[in-house]
Amino acid sequence: MSRPPYTESFPLFRPIHARIDFDALRHNYLRTRELAGGARMWAVIKANAYGHGITRIARGLAGLADGFALLDLEDAVRLREAGITQPILLLEGFFSPKDLPEIAARQLTVVVHTFEQLDWLASVSLPAGTRVPLFLKINSGMNRLGIPPAQAMAALARLRAWPHAGVIGLMTHFADADGERGVETQLARFRPLTEGFDGPLTMANSAALLRFPQTHADWVRPGILLYGASPATAYASAEQIGLKPVMRFEAKVIAVQHLQPGERIGYGGIFTAERAMRIGTVACGYADGYPRHAPNGTPVAVDGVRSRLVGRVSMDMISVDLTDIPAAALGSVVELWGEHVSLDDVAAAAGTVNYELLCALALRVPAVEVGNADVSALTG
């Protein structure tokens, strides 16, 4: 039996939740559209929409998004059954020839990145008149997926010869759009293939979209920007870009401890009280998606007041400093990241990236939806 959604008036669940703000999501989409100029946008919702809920985010952007990009055919089918009619791009293509009839029936767009996939296309018979939109992925230097540039024309010719080929586009992916090397080396490998090419082009992920307008082309593929975080924190913060956090990760104080100077906290006793302290035990741990290696001093907010993590992160609990927040008590709300505590600050403290924090949110954490989802484009 599935449980009902978490609400403050239905407090039977452990006091932790992720608050998902549709208004912030839509704000970020529109801000990203401004940054993208005239390019259309594949809203990237892989990894369960970066932990936000894939169907939820698609529903939130149903009236705005030009298209959605994800990995799993199962997720694409679920979106179609939920009434999502926009183009859906399978970023890793298909993993078996058996996938193609479902892909065609659901009118999905497919990335082709290996010669084996070209062989699979040729081996499958689809109903007469069926057309599948395709993007040929070029390995311009990322060296994960893609056809080498020297073999791209041969691969493109095979795609064009497939009787079920719909619109054919070209795509690539940048390895260091958020770093010092930038995109020019890869662009120099990709550009010659686009000369005289009359299909759609897509290159830019969030970082390239933000930093390199020359990569915008016909379609861009924003991911982390949509969720209110920066893809290149050394270049600009989320606030400087003009984004709003979509996720506010919150839990509550479930116990208060009073420590004397010299007493230690939690597993391994990695924090020692330097004075008389009040410590709040919070219903959140690494099994909820909070980073286990977050050190002493990682920022939190208690009832909206900035404070800090103390002691080691446990599976189900963390400890936070309440000493200088006299009003804090049992039931106080602790924001792990969101409005008062930047996701980027937590990631920096924990030695990781904002992407990982969002994607690691555990399924056991219930979601609370706030704001308005635009469902005007849904047919189901």
N, C-alpha and C positions, 0 to 999 in steps of 0.2 A: 504493500500500500504506500503510495506517495504521500509525503507530509504536506500540509498546507503551507503557504508562504509565511515567512517570518513577519510578524508585526509586533509593535510595542504592546498592543492589546492582547496578544496571544503569546505569553511569555513562557511557554512550556519548553522551549528549546534553550540550549546553552547560549549565554548572552554574547554572541558574536555574529556579525553580519557584514556583508559588503553592500554599501549603498550605491546603486547605479543610477546616475543622473542623466536622463534622456535630454534635458535641455542643454547640459554641457556637451553631450555627444553631438547634438545638432549644431551647436555653436562652433565646435571644433571642425566639423565637416565644412561648414561655410567658410571658416577662416582658412582652412586648407585649400578650398576651391579658389580663394583669392590668391594664395601663394602660387597655385598651379597655373595661373593665367587662364588661357582658353582650353587647356587640356581637359579631357574627360578623366574620371577617376574610378579606378577599381578600388573599392573599400576593402582592405585586407582584413578578413575575419577568421584567419586560421588560428589554430591553438585555442579553440573555443572562444574566439574573438578576444585573444590575449587575456583570457580568464574572465571576461565579462559576460559570457553566454552568447553563443553564436546566433541562436534564433532570436534572442532578445535584442541584440545589436542590429541584426538585419531588420527586425520589426521597427526599431527606433529610427532607422535610416530609409525605410521603405519608400517614402515620398521624396527622397533627396538623391540617393546614390545612383550614379550612372550604371554601376555594376558592382558585383562582389567577387572577391578572390579568396580561395581557400584550397585545402589539400584533398580532403576526403570526399569521394563520391557519395558516401552515405550522408554526409552533411549537406551536400548539394541537393540530394533527393529530399531530405527533410525540409529544406528551405522551399523547394518547389511545392511540396505538400502543404506548407504553411501559407502559401499564396504569394511568395516572392516571384515576380515575373521578370525582373531585370536580368541582363546577362550575368552568368556565373562562370568564372574562369577557374579551371583546375590547374593550379600552379605547378604541380609535379606530373601533370598529364594523367595517363592511365597506366595501370600496373599489370594488366592482362587483356588479351583480345576480348575476353568475355565481358569486359566493362563497356565496350563500345555500343552495343544495342541500348543499354540504359542511358548512356551519355547522349546518344542521338534522340532517344525518346523524350529526355528531359531538356533538350535544346541547350546543352552546355557547351562552353568554349574550352578547347583543350590545348595545353602546351605539349609540343612534341620536342624532345630533347635528346633522343638517342636514335640510332639507325634501327635498333630492335623495334622501337615503336613504329617506325616506318614500315617494317616488315609486318607487324601486327595489323596495321591499317589495311595493307594489301590482302591480308588473309581473311578479312571479315566481309561478309555480304550483308548489306543493309537494304531496307525497302527502297524501291525505285523512287527517285526524287528527294531522298534524304540528303541534307547538307549539314555538315558539322563545321562550325567556325574553328580555325586553328591559329596558333601562334608557334612559329619555329623559334626555339630558344638557341641563341648563339653564345658560346663560351668565349667571352672577350677577355678573360683573365681571372675570373672568380675560381675556375677549375673545380666546380662542384657538378653542375649540370650544363648541358648544352653541346651543340655541334661545333667543332672547330671552324673558324672562319674560312679556312681553305677548302672545307668540304660543304660549306653552306649552300652554294649554288646547286650542287648535286642533290642535296637534301630537299631544297626548295622545288627543284624540278620533279622529284618524286611526289611531293605533296600536291603539286598542281595536277599531276597525272591521276591522282586518286579520284575516282568518280564521285565520291561523296564529299569532296572538299568544298567548304563554304568559303567565306572570306578568310584570307590567309594574311597573317601579320608576322612581324619580326619583333623579338624581344631580347633583352640581355639584363644582367644584374651586376651591380657595382660592388666591389669588395671593400672599398675604402672611401665611400662617399662621406663618412663621418670623420675621416682622418686627414692627415697631412698630404697623402698621395693624391687624394681627390679622384677625379674620373677621367682625366684627359687621356691617359694611356689606353684605357679601355675604349673610350670613345674613338680614338684613332683606329682601332681594330674593327669597330662596329660600323662606323660611318660609311666606308666604301660599299658595304653591302646594301645600304639604303639608297644609294644613288640610282635614280630611275625606278625605284620600287614604289608601287602604287597602293600597297596595303597599309594598314595601321601599324604604328610603331609604339612600343612601350619600353621604357628604360628606367625611369626614376622611382626608387623607393622613397621613404620619408626623408632620409638625409639628403639625397640628391635633389629631391623636390625643393627642399628648403634652401640648399646652398648653391645649386647649379642649374639655373633656369634653362641653359642650353640642352638639358636632358629631358625637358618636359614632353616634347613630341606630341603624339595624339592622345595617349593614355598615360597617366601616372598611377602608382600603386602605393598610396599612403597606408601605413599601418599604425605605428605608435602615435603619430600626430593626432589621429582621430580620438585616441583615448586620453589625450591631454598631457602627454609627456614629450620631452625633447628627444629627437633621434641623435642629436649631436650637442651634448651638454657643454662641451668646451667652446662651442660656437655661439649658442644661445640657449637660455633656459626656457622652460615652458611658458613662464610668465612673460618673458621678453618676446616670445613668438606670438603671444596673445591667446593662449590655450587655457582651458579650464579642466580640472581633473574630473574624469567621468566616474571613477571609483573612489569611494571613501570607505576605507577598511577600518572597522570599529569593533571594540569589545568592551567589556565592563570589568571593573574591579570586583572580584569575588571574595577577597579577604584583605585585611590590613594587618601588617606586622609592625611591632615597635622594636627597633634595634638599638643596642647600646654601642658606643665606640669599640671597635675591634671585632664585632660579630660579623660573620660572613653570610653570604646569600647564595642559595641554590647549589646545584651540582658543581663539585670541584671548588666551591667557595672562591670564585674568581673576583668577587667584589667584596671588599671589607669596608664596613661603615666607618667613616672618618669622624663621625659625630653621632649624637642621638638622632635617629632617622625614623620616618614613617615610610613604610614600603607597601605598595599595593600589588597584590597578586592578581594577574589579569588572565581572563579565559581566552588565551591565544598562544599558540606555539608553532613549532615547525610543521606539525601535522596539519595545520591550518594554512600553511603557505608562508608563514613568517620566516625570514632567513635565519637558519640555525646559527650562522657565524656572525650575526650582528653583535658587535662588541658593546662593552660598557660605554654609555654616553650616546648611543644611537637615539636620535630624537623621537619623541612621542608627544602627544598633547593630551592632557587630562582635563576634561570639561573645558576644552578650548585654550588651556594654558600650557605652554611648552614645558616639557620636562625631559626625562631621559630614562633609557633602559639601564638596569643594574643587574648584574649576575648573568648566568648562562641561560640561553633560550632552551626551554624544555619542550617535550613533545606537545604538551597541551597548555602550558602556562609560561608567562614571562613575569618579571618583576619590574616595577617602575617606581621612581622616586616621588613620593608625595610630600616630602618634608616641607617644602616651601609653598605648598598649596593647601592651606589649612582647611578649606571647605571640602576638599576631596575626601571621599568616604566610600563605604560599600555601595556599589551601584554606579559610581562615577564612570562616565564614558571616556574610554581611552581611544584616541585616534592613532592608528598605526601609520597610515598615510592618507592624504586627501587634501582637505581644505587648509588645515593649520600646519601640517607637516608634509613637505614636498616628497613625492615619490623619489625624486632624484637624490634628495638628501639621505634618505634611508638606503638607497642603493649604494651611494658613495661610502656611507659608513660601513656597510656590510661587504664592501669590496666586490660588488656585482653591478649589473646594469638594470635599468628600470624595466626592460622587457622581461627579464627573468622573474622579477617580483610579481608582475601581473600574471604571467603565465603559470606561476606556481600556486596561485590561489587554489585551495583544495575544494573538491566538490562538496565536502561536508559543511562548508561555510554557506549559509543561506544568503540569498540576495533580496534586497529591498529596492524596489523600483520607485524612483521619484521623477517628477517632471512629466512631460507629455511626449509619448511616442506618436509619430505621424504614421498612422495605419491607412491613410487614404489610398495608397497604391496597392494594398493587399486585395487579392481576389478570393482567398480562402477564408 
